[in-house]
Amino acid sequence: KQEVTQIPAALSVPEGENLVLNCSFTDSAIYNLQWFRQDPGKGLTSLLLIQSSQREQTSGRLNASLDKSSGRSTLYIAASQPGDSATYLCAVRPMDSSYKLIFGSGTRLLVRP
Amino acid sequence: GAGVSQTPSNKVTEKGKYVELRCDPISGHTALYWYRQSLGQGPEFLIYFQGTGAADDSGLPNDRFFAVRPEGSVSTLKIQRTERGDSAVYLCASSLGRGENTEAFFGQGTRLTVV
């Protein structure tokens, strides 16, 4: 059974720091991995999608990497800003049920001014 | 519409009542999903529609939960005899298809509170 873990559960950093959020999954047979952002009381906003054949994706100050063989992904945020404060969720799409996303519990990020 | 739309955004109901939650997916998306998110947790899969049919309803917690998508677009999640444990955020997502390139887009969710 696929399980997704995100560490740390919470993170507080001063503005301007570069930071890394971690995501690990137990079964490497995935179609893709997706990173989402969730603001308090809101839905999920898709940030980056990495296909299983790719190793990384970039969007602005965000860079996500994927190491399928070791079951790991990282989300790198450069020059963090208070507006980046949110919960970040990663989710994998397993090959045995490609329509379904399996989520981690998220990392709650606070960027202090 | 431009994105996935869910109504209502908030719903408070009394224990034992019946509720309906609506999802309007992105136009042209054939796949539709319902997830449930409890406080401090990631979303958990409930049900998946491909077109009008429920291709997988294995995530529905019990027979009080039911969902329909009669015309292959709008979907309604129905909960009978609500219990306090049903309180959560119910999220709907849609996508163009399946596989490696499939990106899921989520709505803002419906926060259900059973009192």
HADDOCK unambig.tbl for C-alpha pairs under 7 A between the chains (distance, minus, plus):
assign (segid A and resid 31 and name CA) (segid B and resid 99 and name CA) 6.00 0.50 0.50
assign (segid A and resid 31 and name CA) (segid B and resid 100 and name CA) 4.59 0.50 0.50
assign (segid A and resid 32 and name CA) (segid B and resid 100 and name CA) 5.63 0.50 0.50
assign (segid A and resid 42 and name CA) (segid B and resid 108 and name CA) 5.31 0.50 0.50
assign (segid A and resid 42 and name CA) (segid B and resid 109 and name CA) 6.82 0.50 0.50
assign (segid A and resid 43 and name CA) (segid B and resid 106 and name CA) 6.46 0.50 0.50
assign (segid A and resid 43 and name CA) (segid B and resid 107 and name CA) 5.67 0.50 0.50
assign (segid A and resid 43 and name CA) (segid B and resid 108 and name CA) 3.80 0.50 0.50
assign (segid A and resid 43 and name CA) (segid B and resid 109 and name CA) 5.46 0.50 0.50
assign (segid A and resid 44 and name CA) (segid B and resid 106 and name CA) 5.62 0.50 0.50
assign (segid A and resid 44 and name CA) (segid B and resid 108 and name CA) 6.96 0.50 0.50
assign (segid A and resid 45 and name CA) (segid B and resid 106 and name CA) 6.86 0.50 0.50
assign (segid A and resid 46 and name CA) (segid B and resid 105 and name CA) 6.73 0.50 0.50
assign (segid A and resid 49 and name CA) (segid B and resid 103 and name CA) 6.89 0.50 0.50
assign (segid A and resid 51 and name CA) (segid B and resid 100 and name CA) 5.70 0.50 0.50
assign (segid A and resid 51 and name CA) (segid B and resid 101 and name CA) 6.61 0.50 0.50
assign (segid A and resid 52 and name CA) (segid B and resid 100 and name CA) 6.95 0.50 0.50
assign (segid A and resid 98 and name CA) (segid B and resid 98 and name CA) 6.09 0.50 0.50
assign (segid A and resid 98 and name CA) (segid B and resid 99 and name CA) 5.78 0.50 0.50
assign (segid A and resid 99 and name CA) (segid B and resid 98 and name CA) 5.68 0.50 0.50
assign (segid A and resid 100 and name CA) (segid B and resid 45 and name CA) 6.97 0.50 0.50
assign (segid A and resid 103 and name CA) (segid B and resid 42 and name CA) 5.46 0.50 0.50
assign (segid A and resid 103 and name CA) (segid B and resid 43 and name CA) 6.24 0.50 0.50
assign (segid A and resid 104 and name CA) (segid B and resid 42 and name CA) 5.49 0.50 0.50
assign (segid A and resid 105 and name CA) (segid B and resid 40 and name CA) 6.83 0.50 0.50
assign (segid A and resid 105 and name CA) (segid B and resid 41 and name CA) 4.60 0.50 0.50
assign (segid A and resid 105 and name CA) (segid B and resid 42 and name CA) 4.25 0.50 0.50
assign (segid A and resid 106 and name CA) (segid B and resid 42 and name CA) 6.34 0.50 0.50
